[in-house]
Amino acid sequence: MSEENKNLGDDIKKGAEEAAETVKDTANEFAENAKEAFGSQDNKKLLAGILGIILGTLGIHKFVLGYTKEGVIMLVLGILGIFTCGITSSISWIVGLIEGIMYLTKSDEEFYQTYQVGRKPWF
């Protein structure tokens, strides 16, 4: 009986080690795929374009591209719309809509060179 328990313990230990190795491999694969997906220029283009169209008033697309100052300006204009009967938020929304459409219509390389390498903050 003691020999059976030892063999069973060895089998459990071996299974646990194999499971740990599988989990480790899966986690590494996930991390590599996530870096590839979130680090690519195409995904920033698509994300910034869609956010510009949908949430352009809040300037979220500017934050995605790393333009903090411009994002804060658009966010403040959007919030000030509460006090200006929507005038400033309408301006901010129009800018976001135009920029979102511009982002999505540019080629991947042109978008990357213009907005990520060239750091062109407006239009």
N, C-alpha and C positions, 0 to 999 in steps of 0.2 A: 504494500500500500504506500509506503514511503517513497518507493521508486516511481510509482504512478504520479504521486503528488509532485515529485521533482520534475518529471517529464511534462506534466501539465503546466507547472510554473515556468519551465523553459519555453514551452509553446506560447504561453501568454506573453512572456517577455519578448520573444521574437516577433509576435504579432504587433505588440505595442511599438517596437522599434521600426517595423515596416510602416505602420500607420503614421508615426512621427515623421519618417522620411517622406512619405507621400504628401503629408500636410505641408512640410517644408518646401517641397518641389512646387506644389500648387501655389503657395504663397509667393514664391519667387517668380513664377510665371505670371501671376496676377499683377505683381508690382511692375514687371517689365512691360506688360501690356498697358497698364495704366499710364506709365511714363510715356509710352509711345502715343497713346490716345490724347492725353492732355498736353503733351509737349509739342504737338505738331502745329504748324502754322495754319493748316486747313481748318482744324477745329476752332481755333481762335477766330478765324474769319467767319465761320458759320455761326458760332455762338455770339460774337459781337454783332453780326448783322441781324440775327433774330431778336436779340435783346434791344438793339437800336429801334427796330420796328415796333416791338411790343411794349417795352418799358423805356422808350426814349426820353420821356419826361423826367425820369429819375437819373439819367446818365449812367446807368449800370454798364452799358457797353464801353464807356470810357474807362471804367475801373478794370474791366476785363483786359483791355489793351495796355493797362499800366499808366493811363493818363489821369492821375489822381486830381490834379488841380482843375482840369477841365470837367471831370466827373463831379467834383464838389460844386462847381459853378452851375452845372445843369441841375444838380439835386436841389440847390438853393432856389434856383428859378422855378423849379417844379413845386417846391413847397410854398414859395411866395405867391403862387397862383391862388392860394386860399384867400389871401388878402387883396389881391388885385383882380378879383372877379375872373380868374383864369387866364388873364392876358399873358403873364410870364410863363405859366405852365404850357400854354398853347405854343408859344415861341420855342420853348424847350422840346416839346413834342414834335414840332415840325422839323427842327434840327436833327433830332434822333431818328425820325422817319427817313429823312433824306440821307443821313449817314448810313443807316442800316441798309437801305437800297443800294447805295454806292459800294458798301463793303461786299455785298452779295453779288454784284455785277462785275466786280474786278476779277481778273484771273488770280490764281493762288500766288503766283510769283509777284505780280504787280501789287497785290495787297500786302504781301510780306515786305517787299522793298519800300513801299510807301508808308505803311503804318507801324511796322515793327522795327525795321532797320532805320528808315528815314525819320521816324517819330513825328509824322505830320499830325498835329492834334485836331485840327478842324477841317472839314470837307476835304 
